[in-house]
């Protein structure tokens, strides 16, 4: 199944690719003449999963996106105090190549403008047999998760044409911000700007920053959290130069652009964005990259105000319905169908927030289901909050499942996703199982009701008409399946017929044993008082099933309340009739109890499996 996130990115790429504004940078001869139609978008999650579309594997030079990485290395080497003495953390409000030096001290306003970036490069020293630039390149490679190199051609171009940067370097030396000859520092600065990356590399760099400084693909801790906090803070206020305020308000993610056409944007704890599109605006920012970031932020709820919590997987548990059956006692034919085909329906329990990270993890889990899965049940009862991204992508998920021959069902008593998935409803039962309307994604109030519906679908699809009978005569009841048909018929003749209307209480907690009830048609539901009030549904029984006999195992006392769900017809083998059988035909009585015990054991086994699911936090 195609991921809805992937299809969304492809549609976004196709739309944004039509923007023709801007021109590639022409100030650096080495990168002039690049194809202006190049365009790639890559999202890398905080756990390292990448979605990419377009020109994501084309090499280009990192340029100013190098600045926060070198700044982070300097902070890691020297600490914030020493770095702050040389470089301030205030927005300059100026273009990237303005001096923006403090009067009297010559301290650059921040590390994102050229003057501050040159100062940051000077603070990195050779160490352990590695030169300054070798350490810088190693840090960039750790961020990207692969070995990077630089373009000697672009480096030579910058070295030969970077007169303004040379002037900045000498001025910084005049103020003793640089404490050494500016030329070697500037040469390493030009080299760092000439490092070759891809759009995917940018996304992994951003994801490393989003993941508290640890590369999510390799596990390498590139920077510690306190350094990442400082780097992202400066990126948020200064990374987009004289457009930083507009960017932060409209996109809401710390970001850094480069005149090579790249952009990184970071949503801490959730995702890193990498974009490549060479045509630039007047701020030196990729035009298509900026437009894509604004759309991503709006459509996927990536603004830091909307997604302030740390992202994590929203998957609490995932299992097929054979691990947690509905509790309905099926006849032998229906039970066999579920044993053979129950793996085709899966329950995926969600928790926490369905913001970007949570929604992405759900979509990834659902998209990864095998071709045998025909029904996916999303349990939304533990979801705390849903964002715009869930409302936008879950309908796409429903449609993608349908295209793959799979159907989406919801356990959604609070209507968490009902609005985004349309109208319609799925009738449930009398204890809150009413469907809450989700268009082509039926919604239920309880897990049991959703699983029952899934079971019925599979039985109808893979079984015969014998599997879901509407009416079952007493001799055909599974509970009497081990008896001779003539004996079963004779027992039926000793029974009393009774009828109940919807909601009638048939048996109540505390009543003495009243006989064995054989359901001829309709359904009954058994329940217990819940610890916090209300009632806890234990099981639902339908035509062909029995109830009442378990009271004999509980000091002759009824432990559950049994109510009719719709009109119900039963035949009752009363306690008096059973006493007569024991007196008149002891061998028949033994056979009767053996077959009833066998049937009761099957139902107790189902109940224990259901209890295990609850005890496991599901």
C-alpha positions in Angstrom: 0.0 0.0 0.0 1.3 3.5 -0.9 1.8 5.6 2.2 -0.6 8.5 2.3 2.3 10.7 3.4 4.2 9.7 0.3 1.3 10.4 -1.9 0.7 13.8 -0.2 4.4 14.7 -0.7 4.2 13.8 -4.4 1.1 15.9 -4.9 2.7 18.8 -3.0 5.9 18.5 -5.1 3.9 18.5 -8.3 2.1 21.6 -7.3 5.1 23.6 -5.9 7.2 22.6 -9.0 5.0 24.9 -11.0 6.4 28.0 -9.2 8.9 29.7 -11.5 9.9 32.7 -9.4 13.5 33.4 -8.3 16.9 32.8 -9.9 19.8 30.6 -8.8 22.7 32.3 -7.1 25.2 33.9 -9.4 27.6 35.4 -6.9 29.6 32.3 -6.5 31.0 31.3 -10.0 31.3 27.6 -8.9 27.6 27.1 -8.4 26.3 29.3 -11.2 24.6 27.5 -14.1 22.8 24.9 -11.9 19.6 23.5 -13.4 16.8 25.7 -12.0 14.3 22.9 -12.3 15.9 20.7 -9.7 13.5 20.2 -6.8 13.5 17.6 -4.0 11.6 17.3 -0.7 12.6 14.8 2.0 11.1 14.3 5.5 13.0 12.3 8.0 11.3 11.3 11.2 13.0 11.5 14.6 13.3 7.7 14.5 15.0 7.8 11.1 12.3 6.9 8.5 12.5 9.0 5.4 9.9 10.1 2.9 11.3 11.6 -0.3 10.1 12.8 -3.6 11.8 14.5 -6.6 15.6 15.3 -6.9 16.6 14.1 -3.4 19.8 12.3 -4.4 21.4 15.1 -6.5 24.7 16.5 -5.0 24.9 20.3 -4.3 26.9 22.4 -1.9 25.7 22.9 1.6 26.7 26.6 1.7 25.2 28.5 4.8 23.4 25.4 6.1 26.9 24.6 7.4 26.7 27.4 9.8 24.6 25.9 12.6 26.6 22.7 12.4 30.0 24.4 12.9 28.5 26.6 15.6 27.4 23.5 17.4 30.9 22.0 17.2 32.4 25.2 18.6 29.9 25.1 21.5 30.7 21.4 22.1 34.4 22.2 22.2 34.4 25.3 24.3 31.1 25.7 26.0 28.5 28.5 25.6 30.3 31.0 27.8 33.5 31.0 25.8 31.6 31.1 22.5 29.3 33.9 23.6 32.4 36.1 24.3 33.1 36.0 20.5 29.6 35.6 19.0 26.3 37.1 20.2 22.9 35.4 19.9 20.8 38.3 18.8 18.9 38.6 15.5 20.7 41.1 13.2 17.7 42.0 11.0 20.3 42.3 8.2 21.1 40.2 5.2 23.5 37.3 5.5 26.5 39.2 4.2 26.2 42.3 6.3 28.9 43.0 8.9 26.4 43.4 11.8 29.2 43.8 14.4 28.7 45.2 17.8 30.0 48.7 18.2 33.2 48.9 20.2 33.7 45.1 20.5 33.3 43.9 16.9 31.3 40.9 18.1 29.1 39.5 15.4 25.3 39.5 16.1 24.9 35.8 15.7 26.5 32.7 14.2 24.1 32.5 11.2 25.4 35.6 9.4 28.7 35.3 7.5 30.7 37.3 10.1 29.5 35.1 12.9 30.0 31.9 10.9 33.6 32.8 10.2 34.1 33.5 13.9 32.6 30.1 14.7 34.9 28.4 12.3 37.9 30.0 14.0 36.9 28.6 17.4 37.2 25.0 16.1 40.7 23.7 16.6 42.5 20.7 15.2 42.5 17.8 17.7 43.7 14.2 17.9 45.7 14.4 14.7 42.7 15.9 12.8 42.8 19.4 11.3 40.1 21.9 11.9 38.4 21.2 8.6 38.7 17.4 9.0 36.9 17.7 12.3 34.2 19.9 10.7 33.7 17.5 7.8 33.6 14.5 10.3 30.8 16.3 12.2 28.8 17.0 9.0 29.2 13.4 8.0 28.0 12.2 11.5 24.9 14.5 11.1 24.2 13.1 7.6 24.9 9.5 8.6 27.4 8.9 5.7 30.8 10.1 4.7 30.7 13.4 2.9 33.3 15.3 0.9 33.7 18.8 -0.5 33.8 20.2 -4.0 37.4 21.4 -4.7 36.0 23.3 -7.7 33.5 25.2 -5.7 36.0 25.8 -2.9 38.5 27.3 -5.4 35.7 29.5 -6.8 34.8 30.8 -3.4 38.4 31.2 -2.3 39.1 33.3 -5.4 35.9 35.4 -5.3 35.1 35.8 -1.6 36.5 39.4 -1.2 33.7 40.5 1.1 34.3 37.5 3.4 38.1 38.3 3.4 37.2 41.8 4.5 35.1 40.5 7.3 37.9 38.2 8.4 40.4 41.0 8.6 38.0 43.2 10.5 37.2 40.4 12.9 41.0 40.0 13.4 41.2 43.8 14.1 38.8 43.4 17.0 40.5 40.2 18.2 37.4 38.1 17.5 39.7 36.1 15.3 42.9 35.4 17.3 45.0 34.2 14.4 45.7 34.8 10.7 42.3 35.2 9.0 43.3 33.4 5.8 43.5 29.8 7.0 40.2 30.3 8.9 38.6 31.7 5.7 39.9 28.9 3.6 38.3 26.3 6.0 35.1 28.4 6.0 35.1 28.2 2.2 35.7 24.5 2.4 32.8 23.9 4.8 30.5 25.9 2.5 31.6 23.6 -0.4 30.7 20.3 1.3 28.5 18.3 -1.0 25.2 17.0 0.3 21.9 15.8 -1.1 18.4 16.7 -0.1 18.1 13.4 1.8 21.3 14.3 3.7 19.7 17.7 4.7 16.7 15.8 6.0 18.9 13.5 8.1 20.9 16.5 9.4 17.6 18.1 10.4 16.3 14.8 11.9 19.5 14.6 14.0 18.8 18.0 15.4 15.2 17.0 16.0 16.3 13.8 17.8 18.2 15.7 20.5 21.5 15.5 18.6 21.5 11.8 17.9 21.5 10.6 14.3 18.3 8.5 14.2 19.7 6.2 11.5 23.1 5.4 13.0 22.5 6.1 16.7 25.6 8.4 16.8 25.3 11.2 19.4 26.7 14.0 17.3 25.9 16.9 19.8 24.6 16.8 23.3 21.2 18.2 24.1 22.3 21.4 25.7 24.2 22.3 22.5 21.3 21.3 20.3 19.0 23.6 22.4 21.3 26.6 21.8 21.7 25.8 18.1 18.0 25.4 17.4 17.3 28.6 19.4 19.7 30.6 17.3 18.3 29.0 14.1 14.8 30.0 15.1 15.6 33.6 15.7 18.4 34.1 13.2 18.6 31.3 10.7 16.6 33.0 8.0 18.4 36.3 8.3 16.2 39.4 7.6 13.2 37.1 7.0 13.5 35.3 10.3 10.4 36.9 11.9 8.2 36.2 9.0 9.5 32.6 8.7 9.0 31.8 12.4 5.4 33.1 12.4 4.4 31.4 9.1 6.4 28.2 9.2 7.1 27.9 12.9 10.2 25.7 12.7 13.9 26.6 13.3 15.4 26.6 9.9 18.5 27.4 7.9 18.8 28.2 4.2 21.8 28.2 1.8 22.4 29.9 -1.5 23.0 26.5 -3.0 19.2 26.1 -2.9 18.9 24.0 0.2 16.8 24.4 3.3 16.6 22.5 6.6 13.8 22.9 9.0 13.5 21.1 12.4 10.5 20.2 14.5 12.1 19.0 17.7 11.2 15.5 18.8 9.3 14.8 15.6 10.7 15.5 12.1 13.5 17.0 10.0 12.8 18.6 6.7 15.3 18.9 3.8 14.4 20.7 0.6 16.5 21.5 -2.5 15.4 23.9 -5.2 18.1 26.4 -6.6 16.1 29.5 -7.5 16.3 32.0 -4.7 14.3 35.0 -3.4 15.7 38.4 -2.3 16.7 36.9 1.1 18.8 34.1 -0.4 16.2 31.5 0.3 14.9 28.9 -2.1 11.6 30.1 -3.4 10.1 26.7 -3.9 11.7 25.5 -0.7 10.0 28.3 1.3 6.7 27.6 -0.3 6.9 23.9 0.4 7.9 24.6 4.1 4.9 26.8 4.5 2.5 24.2 3.1 4.1 21.4 5.1 3.7 23.4 8.3 0.1 24.3 7.5 -1.1 20.9 6.1 0.8 18.6 8.6 0.6 20.8 11.7 4.3 21.3 12.0 4.3 24.8 13.5 5.9 24.5 17.0 2.8 26.0 18.6 0.6 23.2 17.2 3.1 20.4 17.9 4.8 21.5 21.1 4.9 18.0 22.7 7.8 15.6 22.0 6.8 13.2 19.2 6.6 9.5 19.8 5.0 6.5 18.3 1.2 6.5 18.9 1.2 2.6 18.6 0.2 1.1 21.9 -0.3 -2.5 20.7 -1.0 -4.4 17.4 -2.5 -7.8 17.2 -4.9 -9.9 15.1 -8.4 -10.6 16.4 -7.6 -14.2 17.3 -5.6 -12.8 20.2 -8.7 -10.9 21.6 -11.9 -12.3 20.3 -15.2 -10.5 20.7 -16.6 -12.9 23.3 -19.4 -14.2 21.1 -19.7 -17.9 21.2 -19.6 -19.1 17.7 -20.8 -22.5 16.4 -18.2 -24.9 15.2 -18.3 -23.8 11.6 -17.9 -20.1 12.5 -15.1 -20.9 15.0 -13.2 -22.8 12.4 -13.5 -19.9 9.9 -12.1 -17.5 12.6 -9.2 -19.9 13.4 -8.3 -20.0 9.7 -8.9 -16.4 8.8 -8.8 -14.3 12.0 -5.3 -13.1 11.1 -6.9 -11.1 8.3 -8.3 -8.6 10.8 -5.9 -6.6 13.0 -6.5 -4.3 15.9 -4.0 -1.4 16.2 -4.4 0.4 19.6 -3.3 4.0 19.7 -2.4 6.3 22.5 -1.1 9.8 23.1 -1.3 12.5 20.5 -2.1 12.3 16.8 0.1 15.2 15.9 2.7 14.7 13.1 4.9 12.1 14.8 2.0 10.1 16.1 0.0 10.2 12.9 3.1 9.3 10.9 3.8 6.3 13.1 0.2 5.1 12.7 0.3 5.5 8.9 3.6 3.7 8.7 2.3 0.8 10.8 -0.9 0.5 8.8 0.9 0.8 5.4 3.2 -2.0 6.4 0.4 -4.6 6.9 0.8 -7.6 4.7 -1.5 -8.4 1.7 -3.5 -11.0 3.8 -4.9 -8.2 6.1 -8.4 -7.2 4.9 -9.6 -5.3 8.0 -7.7 -2.8 10.1 -9.3 -1.7 13.3 -7.9 1.5 14.8 -8.6 1.8 18.5 -8.7 5.6 19.4 -9.9 5.4 23.0 -6.5 6.4 24.4 -5.8 9.2 22.0 -5.5 12.6 23.9 -5.3 15.0 21.0 -5.6 15.1 17.2 -4.0 17.7 15.0 -4.6 19.0 11.5 -2.3 16.3 10.1 -4.6 13.5 11.3 -7.7 15.1 9.8 -5.8 15.5 6.5 -4.1 12.2 6.2 -6.5 9.6 7.7 -9.0 10.0 4.9 -6.1 9.4 2.5 -5.2 6.3 4.6 -8.8 5.0 4.4 -8.8 5.4 0.6 -5.4 3.9 0.2 -6.5 0.9 2.2 -9.6 0.6 0.1 -7.5 0.7 -3.1 -5.5 -2.2 -1.6 -8.6 -4.2 -0.9 -8.6 -3.5 2.9 -11.2 -1.7 5.0 -10.7 0.6 7.9 -12.8 0.4 11.1 -12.6 2.6 14.1 -13.1 2.2 17.8 -14.0 5.9 18.4 -16.5 6.6 21.2 -15.4 10.2 21.4 -15.7 10.9 17.7 -11.9 11.7 17.5 -11.8 11.1 13.7 -15.5 10.9 12.8 -15.6 14.4 11.5 -12.6 14.1 9.2 -13.8 10.8 7.8 -17.3 11.9 6.9 -20.9 11.1 8.0 -22.8 7.8 8.4 -23.0 5.5 11.4 -22.8 2.0 12.6 -25.4 0.8 15.0 -24.0 -0.8 18.1 -25.5 -2.3 21.2 -27.3 -1.0 24.3 -24.2 -0.2 26.4 -22.5 2.5 24.4 -21.5 0.5 21.3 -23.4 2.9 19.0 -21.5 3.8 15.9 -20.4 7.5 15.8 -20.3 8.1 12.1 -17.2 7.8 10.0 -18.4 7.5 6.4 -16.8 4.5 4.8 -14.9 3.9 8.0 -17.5 2.4 10.4 -17.0 3.5 14.0 -17.8 1.7 17.3 -17.9 2.6 20.9 -16.1 -0.5 22.2 -13.4 -2.9 21.0 -15.7 -5.8 21.5 -18.3 -4.4 19.1 -15.7 -3.6 16.4 -14.1 -7.1 16.7 -17.6 -8.7 16.6 -18.3 -6.8 13.3 -14.9 -7.9 11.9 -15.6 -11.5 12.9 -19.0 -11.4 11.2 -17.4 -10.0 8.0 -14.8 -12.7 7.9 -17.3 -15.5 8.6 -19.6 -14.1 5.9 -16.7 -13.9 3.5 -15.1 -17.2 4.1 -17.8 -19.4 5.6 -21.2 -20.8 4.6 -24.7 -19.9 5.6 -24.3 -22.4 8.5 -21.7 -20.1 10.2 -24.1 -17.2 11.0 -27.5 -18.8 11.4 -30.4 -16.6 12.5 -32.3 -19.4 14.0 -30.9 -22.6 15.6 -33.2 -25.4 16.9 -32.2 -27.0 20.3 -31.0 -30.3 18.7 -28.6 -28.4 16.5 -27.1 -26.4 19.3 -23.3 -26.7 19.6 -23.7 -27.4 23.3 -25.4 -30.7 22.5 -23.1 -31.6 19.6 -21.7 -34.7 21.3 -25.1 -36.2 22.0 -27.0 -38.6 19.7 -29.6 -36.6 17.7 -32.5 -38.6 19.1 -31.3 -37.9 22.6 -30.9 -34.2 21.9 -34.4 -34.2 20.4 -35.8 -35.8 23.6 -34.1 -33.2 25.7 -35.7 -30.4 23.6 -39.1 -31.9 24.3 -38.5 -31.4 28.1 -37.8 -27.6 27.7 -40.0 -24.6 28.2 -40.2 -22.0 25.4 -39.8 -18.3 26.5 -39.6 -15.0 24.7 -38.0 -11.7 25.7 -38.1 -8.1 24.3 -35.1 -5.9 23.8 -33.6 -4.9 27.2 -35.4 -7.4 29.2 -33.4 -8.9 32.1 -33.4 -12.7 31.7 -31.1 -13.5 34.6 -29.9 -11.3 37.3 -26.8 -11.4 39.6 -27.5 -13.4 42.7 -30.3 -15.5 41.5 -30.3 -19.2 42.2 -29.6 -21.6 39.4 -32.6 -21.5 37.1 -31.7 -24.0 34.4 -29.9 -24.0 31.1 -31.1 -21.5 28.4 -30.8 -22.5 24.7 -31.0 -19.4 22.4 -33.2 -20.2 19.4 -32.9 -16.7 17.8 -31.6 -13.2 18.7 -28.8 -12.2 21.1 -28.2 -11.8 24.8 -25.4 -9.9 26.6 -24.0 -10.8 29.9 -22.3 -8.2 32.2 -20.9 -7.6 35.6 -20.9 -4.4 37.8 -17.8 -2.4 36.9 -15.5 -1.3 39.7 -15.9 2.4 38.8 -19.7 2.2 38.2 -21.6 1.1 35.2 -21.4 -2.4 33.8 -18.6 -4.4 32.2 -19.7 -6.5 29.2 -18.5 -10.1 29.5 -19.9 -11.7 26.4 -22.5 -11.7 23.7 -24.3 -14.9 22.8 -26.4 -15.6 19.7 -28.6 -18.3 18.2 -27.3 -21.8 19.0 -25.5 -20.8 22.3 -26.4 -21.5 25.9 -26.2 -19.7 29.2 -27.2 -20.2 32.8 -25.2 -23.4 33.5 -22.2 -21.6 34.9 -24.2 -20.7 38.0 -23.8 -24.3 39.2 -20.0 -23.6 39.4 -20.6 -20.5 41.6 -22.3 -21.9 44.7 -25.5 -22.3 42.8 -25.5 -18.5 42.3 -25.9 -16.4 39.1 -22.7 -14.2 38.8 -23.7 -12.2 35.8 -26.7 -10.2 34.5 -28.1 -11.5 31.2 -30.2 -9.1 29.1 -31.9 -9.4 25.7 -30.3 -7.5 22.8 -33.4 -7.2 20.6 -36.1 -9.8 20.5 -35.0 -13.2 21.8 -36.5 -16.6 21.8 -35.1 -19.3 24.1 -35.9 -22.9 25.3 -35.1 -23.5 28.9 -34.1 -26.8 30.5 -35.3 -25.9 33.9 -33.7 -27.0 37.2 -36.7 -29.1 37.9 -36.5 -30.8 34.5 -32.8 -31.5 35.1 -33.6 -33.1 38.5 -36.2 -35.3 36.8 -33.6 -36.5 34.2 -31.1 -37.3 37.0 -33.7 -39.3 38.8 -35.1 -41.1 35.7 -32.0 -41.6 33.6 -28.7 -41.1 35.4 -26.6 -42.1 32.4 -28.3 -39.4 30.3 -27.7 -36.9 33.0 -24.0 -37.7 33.0 -23.9 -37.3 29.2 -25.8 -34.0 29.4 -23.4 -32.6 32.0 -20.4 -33.7 30.0 -21.5 -31.9 26.9 -22.5 -28.8 28.9 -19.2 -28.8 30.7 -17.3 -29.0 27.3 -19.3 -26.1 26.0 -18.7 -24.1 29.1 -15.0 -24.7 29.0 -14.8 -23.2 25.5 -16.5 -20.0 26.7 -14.4 -19.8 29.8 -11.3 -20.1 27.6 -12.5 -17.2 25.5 -13.2 -15.1 28.6 -9.7 -15.8 30.0 -8.1 -14.7 26.7 -10.2 -11.5 26.8 -9.1 -10.9 30.4 -5.5 -11.4 29.4 -5.8 -8.6 26.8 -7.3 -6.3 29.4 -4.6 -7.1 31.9 -2.0 -6.3 29.3 -3.2 -2.7 29.2 -5.3 -3.2 26.0 
